Amino acid sequence: MPDKQLIDEVELVMQSVITRTRSYLESEFGIGVGETNLGCGAMDSLTLLDMTAIIGMGERFNLLIVVSFQEELITALYQRMTEGFDVQPDEVDMYRESAAGEAVNTILGHCTMDLQHLDSRGILMTPPVVLHQVKTIRSMKNAMFYSQSLNTVFGRMNISLVGPAELFDARLDYAK
């Protein structure tokens, strides 16, 4: 049986990521966000969109937070983040990847304010790893996931929490 308190805390992580993503895109870039598909369950692989940033959240949670962007959305973020910069053609890919990493790092940094009360030692996170044009991530043994898609006028982004099976109930639902 999963640890109810830990499951509630992981649910809080997902709600924080969704809320902070919506707030960040709307306040920083004027991009409205709507929720769409929700999915959860066992995972052989996680299908990714065009560009993906991954951050590990350690200690209490032991989760990977995977944020995957459609091309048009990452282009909109990149353009807004580099407005006024003299970006050379050979630097565009580097800045686009930086935009994905910076967006996810900022969002999860803001999430730590929501989560700081859960672990007195602090919330440990890895720097973002950005994948471009990678279509799937193979799962680790016993991994489960919980995903939420968010829609914008520039395209979709998928937010997935990937963690050990203990965070999910026997029906393969994100345990609540």
Steps between C-alpha positions, in 0.01 A plus 500: 500500500644839406589752768193731502696803622763461227229454236328820618832681483570382145151616401594837649815501283292451184246765597781742579671436164173553310410815694851649475523414128172673430603804705846524343378478140217746559690759708838491323392445141127573480433142390170359627491136605218245505514145638419203283581132514587329825673164502658265747621145525779253441760613256715321244592835349392861513422662165653845469417806292761702307715633786510371857656618824545253786576580862548244776342571838676299766490407865138480614344460154744320270324629186594604152305801382479490122371805313464453127418782255361507148726684257278808464478553876875477557548738205264753663687473832838527329392808304367673810806413710746624236309810395753780450797257483713469189471122456715363219357222280748246639386584856125448454497132607708578808266781606188292432634223725596759759147642488352156574742438787456848644120483485486166681769601750308821581166318534643234731692761697168670571352162596750470784307775679191276494694193609754630751285401797519132396869450569693705754825408323383672182387386159792360301484539122741429218579754231279457193601261226359602161419249228425619147333274244508200737163326463494262798660432833514135601377436851696377791388174656182542704447860385155657491393838371242774533466742210303816429486672163463876486384686188601847387437691179859406402462128560500241772730412784494179700601488865578155634609378840688173478565308817500168678187283498443565873353838407215341307216269601423149372262627225796687346341829595696777654422410860298760687 
